[in-house]
Amino acid sequence: MMELIIGLLVVVVLVLAVMVTRQANKSTLPPTSPQNFDQAALVDAVRTAVDAQVGKATQQALENVNSQIDRTYQARTQTLTSETKSLLDPVATQMNELRNAVTALQSNYTNTVGVTQTISKQIESLNQTTSALQSALKSSSARGAWGEQQLRNVIELAGMLPYCDFLEQTTVTGNDKIQRPDAVIKLPNNGCVVIDSKTPLDAYLKAQETSDATLRQQLLNEHAKALAGHAKVLSDKKYFQQFDRTPEYTIMFIPGESFLADALRADGSLLEVAMRSRVLIASPVNLLALLLAVAKGWQAFQIAENAEKIAAIGRELYERVDTVLESVEKTGRGLETAISAYNKMVGSIEGRMLSTLRKFKDVGVTSAELTEISNIESAPRRLAAPEHTKELGS
């Protein structure tokens, strides 16, 4: 642009100089000289020169500007591409990581859905079973049968079958009426323990059905009172007076841990009141521990009871072994006698019979060799054990 301005100024200065020179020459010529100066042509010439110079300068300026713009555009494009790549590469990496994480989450979700469905089915089945059990427990006869089955399960789990007898539904007479405990567990000393599994659960089942905390606590209090009342009934039956050699208490079996735990939370003195009435309230775990102790007592009792039998069997076995040892010794002596007789017979055959038979070979009757026989050098081993001397008492 500066070159264009300088060029225009140079053209203007030259034109002015030419015009001034021609004007000076015109003033010195005589008036009669003809006028040869054409100002319009000069202006046109100047304009043409100026236009040509301006066009050339403008074209060159445009070319320079376009070239500069191209270089600037390419540089900016490269810079922008580099910056864009540097910005997008971390985004692409994070997108890949996000895609992998989403895939893993989708897989985990699928597995979780399968597990959740399985758990839902199990919960539904458990709810159905619980509802069926709850409905069944509303019947007093069903509760009684269930309590007796729980009692049998605990007795079998304690391993009492190999060591003791248990009698179910034993009938006894007391207080001028027939009474029937649920089980009578025999003790090693010919004693027994009476167990009753009839548990009142009406109030407890109602407490489990309500969502009112106040009403639930009231029903649990009634449940505790019902257990205390049943303990009083068992105390009045006095089972310990109707069996020989039985402890002076009756076991009141509660077939569920929660039945007793909720009752004790409602009435902490329940166990103490029952024990004063000679009734021991036992949950499945407590009864199992008691029966395991009884089973150990049976084991010790049977070992002590059978100790004399084991000693007698040992003495009898000792005597029988001694008889066998005598037979073995007699057999050995018989073998010695047989070996001695055999060796004598071999000697007789060698000395008398074979010497005559060999003469047949000498005279050509036969060429076959006779079979050689030999003595038996080894003798039976003597039984040196002193245990066969019948000194069993010493």
Secondary structure as GFF3:
##gff-version 3
##sequence-region A 1 394
A	DSSP	alpha_helix	2	28	.	.	.	ID=ss1
A	DSSP	alpha_helix	39	137	.	.	.	ID=ss2
A	DSSP	alpha_helix	140	157	.	.	.	ID=ss3
A	DSSP	beta_strand	166	168	.	.	.	ID=ss4
A	DSSP	beta_strand	172	174	.	.	.	ID=ss5
A	DSSP	beta_strand	177	179	.	.	.	ID=ss6
A	DSSP	beta_strand	183	186	.	.	.	ID=ss7
A	DSSP	beta_strand	192	196	.	.	.	ID=ss8
A	DSSP	alpha_helix	202	209	.	.	.	ID=ss9
A	DSSP	alpha_helix	213	237	.	.	.	ID=ss10
A	DSSP	three_ten_helix	239	241	.	.	.	ID=ss11
A	DSSP	beta_strand	250	253	.	.	.	ID=ss12
A	DSSP	alpha_helix	257	266	.	.	.	ID=ss13
A	DSSP	alpha_helix	270	276	.	.	.	ID=ss14
A	DSSP	beta_strand	279	282	.	.	.	ID=ss15
A	DSSP	alpha_helix	284	305	.	.	.	ID=ss16
A	DSSP	alpha_helix	307	348	.	.	.	ID=ss17
A	DSSP	pi_helix	349	353	.	.	.	ID=ss18
A	DSSP	alpha_helix	354	362	.	.	.	ID=ss19
A	DSSP	three_ten_helix	386	389	.	.	.	ID=ss20
###
